[in-house]
Amino acid sequence: MSVKTTMENKFEIEGPSAPSLPKIARLAISGILTGDELDVDGVEDLRLVVSEMVNVALDSEADRIKLRFELSETLINLELFGMNPKRNSENDLANRIFQTLLADFEINQNEDVVTIKGSYFFNR
């Protein structure tokens, strides 16, 4: 498992698929946003979103998972890449969560990768 900051406002988590990864993703997003004067509801929304993103990749039985966060003044862009998925990752609950909490989102899957992208607007 590796966590790195690619720039001051960009963060990345990458590692092999593991049942502990949703918890790690939730902790990472909380840590990134702590002290950023965000409202508690926004942080909790994002914890749920990143957890569901990782769960979709785990459901697809991807070998490796990469999760990226990019922060701007009022927006966070989220991207997840699940490498070498072995099965379809349809998840109605995750889709409803993404539709409800994200300004926009897309899920794509082919034989090489499952990709989930979305944006979240927040109040400071």
Secondary structure, 3 states (H helix, E strand, C coil): CEEEEEECCEEEEEEECCCCHHHHHHHHHHHHHCCCCCCHHHHHHHHHHHHHHHHHHHHCCCCEEEEEEEECCCEEEEEEEEECCCCCCCCHHHHHHHHHHCCEEEEEECCCEEEEEEEEECCC
